[in-house]
Each structure stands twice: as structure tokens, then as C-alpha cells.
Amino acid sequence: MTLTVPDTESTTTPQDALDAAVGFLRSQQDPAGWWKGELATNVTMDVEDLLLREFLGIRTEQETAEAARWIRSRQRPDGTWAAFHGGPGDLSTTIEAWVALRLAGDEPDAEHMRRAQTFVRAWGGVEKSRVFTRIWLALFGLWSWDDLPDMPPELVFLPRWFPLNVYDWACWARQTVVPLTVVATLRPACPLSFGIDELRSGCPAPRRAPLLSWAGAFERLDVVLHRYSRRPLRAVRRLAMRRAAEWILARQEADGSWGGIQPPWVYSLLALHLLGYPMDHPAVRAGIEGLDRFLVREETPGGTVRRLEACQSPVWDTCLAVTALLDAGAAPDDPDVLRAADWMLDEEITVTGDWSVRRPDLAPGGWAFEFDNDGYPDIDDTAEVVLALRRVAHPDPDRLRGAVDRGVAWNIGMQSRDGGWGAFDADNTRLLVTKLPFCDFGAVIDPPSADVTAHVVEMLAAEGRTGSEACRRGVAWLLDAQEADGSWFGRWGANHVYGTGGVVPALVAAGVSPRAATIRRAVAWLERHQNPDGGWGEDLRSYTDPDWIGRGASTASQTAWALLALLAAGERSDAVERGVRFLVDTQCADGSWEEDFYTGTGFPGAFYINYQLYRMVFPISALGRYLGHAAGHAPAELTENTAFAENTAFTENTGAAR
């Protein structure tokens, strides 16, 4: 782990750093009012884009060359490709990158290809890759469909109360699974001019799991499904395929995407193509054109490179940017703030989506993550948009208040039975789908998480609803979710630093005393995990290896998360001063911060994101609150020698609310 040691001779003040950062952030705003930083992921996005275009017959030499340059540039000296910056080599990512470079014309005996092959074989070969990687290989005849889990399209017929129905899956998973049932049923094999023998280890297939286990039971069910797929009830299967196509088409967004994210997007296009929809069909054409808008092209010394964003985050980036500006002391009617507020108000979602399956009587209201994703507003974005908008002095206060009230009501209605909040759905907690052989690619359900629940609780507190049943149950959920070491798990950010950085401000805002034992244990955890350079960092390996919890190279965003928690807890300690100094001394000349390390999470243990604007919005909020510029966010008065006492009355009352 490499740490940057701050320059102790620096004369730059926190206010200087804040002013420079605010100037940079303002310069990044689009004239329409929004902010959007690039979402960097890993090269599987670029690989699968090329493979999709190859399968559809639309791949060009230019885009292949540009994507191949990018993929080669991401290979590490050991021959591997990783899932995140600084992480270990990833078997499936390396296999997919190798296949894409073969498609681009790289020979298997080239030195960089041989290094990749050596790693793949040493780690079990293509036989040990994830299911999704082998599905892509099967599309080109490089893997047998017989050796993949069967996913029958009849899944769409299962009623909503029945286990394994499509609404038991998280929204991102169900949008992927439904089109994949079509693809896996039709079993295409588009031949390529090369094979993958270089990537095979020859290892025998693993033994079946014991019958009296979930894995063993589903393995045997898979055998039955494969037999049925060879001789299905033809009328039922035809109807299932038609119903699946209708389901897919009904969920295409205005920008041509499915859910605004890459996985369901590419599989939906594959499914429609295999069902006979021509390339000039409006849905297919819109899908391809929409993907083009997610491409990033960049000039490098080696030529133009081309990469694909897995998703785009304008709503999330914009609400966090507005909060950051207001925390830095911008006026509530600042022109940049008002332009952003107008844009966010226009983005309010007023139609129902899949979330209404479990909340049929709930009126719509809320915001999604992306430019166009009316089918899937999310609870996290809605909470943060409300927190930003309610601080704006808008010239049409009735319009703003109406949107805020609808967002608050929708979020309250999306509370799960246990008192917490998930990201997109309520009560999406059935674990049975996680046992399927198909589900080795990350999170497939959307249960409540500490970070999302904290943002909703903080929103309710800001709206003066700390006494409401929803808020009190949310607080109780958070108190129960605290880890034994004093931290909270971070579902959508890395990791315990993110979770703790979100929960502490929410609990304090909701009335938990900064002196409460819950808060003091969280403060102690943060202080124990501060790096020698004054910053905080947590490696993404903490999701799979507990030794990494709270450990990692310092980053601007994670340092800011820790500071936001400490400031909310009333700390004016050496830890806070050193954290602020880290931000000041690592700032770039243009007012930004560099941050190569990924601090965003897509699927814990599988897929991670580097949000380009995290390095800006969170440090600005932290510095602004440290300097006392943020109205309503003045740090509580608490000194090191204060006797800490648990706010037992509040804790008992919130517990009773459950």
C-alpha cells in the first residue's frame, strides 16, 4: 500500500482548498444544469460491447481497434486484468479480455497474450470462470450450452407469490434474467475464426454437491430443466417466449436502454435479435444508438481509445454537487444551484414501475440514477435529491415543495417490513434465488442496507419527521445493523468507511446523542483506521477478505466520508485536523483531487465503480462543514474530556417502534 505523505510546510488553508474545489466543481456543470462524471469500471464492458456487435454483425474495424487499445492499456505486468484499480488479477475478466483481443487480431503467441494465458491456466482455466463469461463463450460456440445452468422462459409465468418469480430478483437481475432465458433457450452459436484451447486447464468438472444442500438440490433441478428443454411443451414454450419478449419491450427506456445499465441492455438486444427482430426495428435501433451515447473516446499517444460506461449517474452527481455547494456556503438561490434544481425537478418520475408490484397502492414520486430510467426510480437517489432540493430557495416554492413531498411519501412507502430500505424495491429479501447455480455473478436481491437506510433517515430528520414511525423504525434498524467493531457495512460504497460515514450523520440528525455509546464506538473505529498520512482508505477486497476492512490507500472521497461522520459526532480532534490537512495537501493545482482507486460498489465482491465526481463532492462537503459554512450542519459541541452517556430513552423508544 502506497501512502502519500502530506507536505507539512504547506501554507494552503482549508478555506483556500475549499474555494479552489468549488471553482473546479462549478466549471464541470453542464449548461442544462446537471453534473455527470464518468463511471469507470473494468474492461468487461468493452469486451462485451465488441462481442455484442460481432454477434449482431455490426462490429467495425475502427471501433474494434479503439476498444482493443483501451483493453491492452488496462493489462497489468503480470498479464492479468483486474476488476478494480490496484486489485488482484481477475480470472473471468482476463479471459474475456483475451477473447476480445483475439477478435481484434492479437495472436495467442504474442508476449502479452501468453502472460494472460499463463495466469488463466494457473487459476483453473476457463472451466473456473463465472457463468456470465461462459455464456458469452457459448454464444460463439466456445463453450457448450449443455454445461451451463438452464433458465427456462416459463419463469415469466410464475405468480408473484411463488418462489423464484421474476420479482424475487433485484431489478437489475430480473431485467437480465428474463432476456437470458430467451438466449439460453435458443442456444445460438456464432462461430469465430479462433478457439480458446490456450485457456483450458483440463481440470475435471467438480463433483456434485450433497443432495441435502441447496446447491445439491438445485444442481439436480438443473438436470431436470435441461431434459425438459430438450422436449418442452411446445405451446407453453412458444407462449413463454412471446411473453418474455413483451416483458422486455415494455421495459425499454426512452434512451433505448434497459434500466440505464449495461447487463440487461446487451442481453435484451441479444434476445430481441434471436427472436427475429430486425436491426431496423425501432426497439433494436434505439438500443444500439443508446449504447453509442455511453461511449467515451479519448486521444492517447498510442491513438484513440474507446470505452463503454456501464451506467451514467447525472441525477446522483447533480444532487450531491448541489449539496456540496450549499455545504461550502453557496447561497440557496445561487444561479448554479437554481439551474441544477430546475433540472432535477424536471427529472422527477411520475409513473409507476416494477416497484409497484409490492406497493400497488403507493403513488409514484422520486428520482432515478440516470438521464432516462422512468421504470426504476431508486430510494437512495430520491433521499439525496430531497436533501438537496429542500435547501434551495427556488422561485417557484410550491413546485419544489410538491416534488419534495412526493419524494418523501414515496420513500416512506418503500420501507421494508424490517424497518430498513433497499435501493429499488421493498421487501426484496427472498434468499432462495441466491442459491441457483446461475447466480455466481454478484448481488441478485436488493435487501435493506445501512447506507441507503441512513440516507432516508437523514432525509426524514431534515424534514422534521424524527418522531414518525418510519424514521424511528429506520433508526432502530441502523442501531441493530452496527457491526461488533463499531462500523457499518457499506453496500454501495467502499465499504465500512462509506457505511459508517453515512450512518453516523443520519443517527445524530435523527436525535441519537453524539455521546451515545453507538456513536462513540463508531468514532473509535474511524480513529483506529486513520492512515499515517491523515487520510482514510478501504480496499475493495474488504468485501471478501475481512483483513482488509478499514484498510487501504488513502483517497479523497473516503477521507471525506470519515470526516463527515466525525464532524457530525462533534469531533474537533487531532484525527479531524489531520484528515482535513490530508485533503488540503493532496489537492491538485486545478482544485480537484486525483483518485485512481475505486470507491463505488456495484456488486460486492464482483463489480466496482470509480465515480469521477466522488473526489470532488464529498471533500467539498467535508471542508464546508468543517469550516462551519453549511447551514444546519454545524458540528455538535463535544470535547475530548466530555463524559459520554448513552441516550437510553431514544434507543428504547426506537426499539419499541419495531
Buried (B, 14 or more C-beta within 10 A) or exposed (E): EEBBEBEEEEEEEBBBBBBBBBEBBBEBBEEEBBBBBBBBBBBBBBBBBBBBBBBBEEBEEEBBBBBBBBBBEBBBEEBBBBBBBBBEBBBBBBBBBBBBBBBBEBEBEEEBBBBBBBBBBEBEBBBBBBBBBBBBBBBBBBBEBEEBBBBBBBBBBBEEEEEEBBBBBBBBBBBBBBBBBBBBBBBBEEEBEBBBEBBBBEEEEEEEBEEEEEBEBBBEBBEEBBEBBEEBEEEEBEBBBEBBBEBBBEBBBEBBBBBBBBBBBBBBBBBBBBBEBEEEBEBBBBBBEBBEEBBEEEEEEEEBBBBBBBBBBBBBBBBBBBBBBBBBBBEBEBEBBBBBBBBBBEBBBEEBBBBEBBBEEBEBBBBBBBBBBBBBBBBBBBBBBBBBBBBBEBEEEEBBEBBBEBBBBBBBBBBBEBBBBBBBBBBBBBEEBBBBBBBBBBBBBBBBBBBBBBBBBBBBBBBEBBEBEBBBBBBBBBBEBBBEBBBBBBBBBBBBBBBBBBBBBBBBBBBBBBBBBBBBBBBEBBBEBBBEBBBBBBBBBBBEEEEBBBBBBBBBBBBBBBBBBBBBBBBBBEBBBBBBBBBBBBBEEEBBBEBEBBBBBBBBBBBBBBBBBBBBBBBBBBBBBBBEBBEEBEBBEBEEEEEEEBBEEBBEBBBEBB
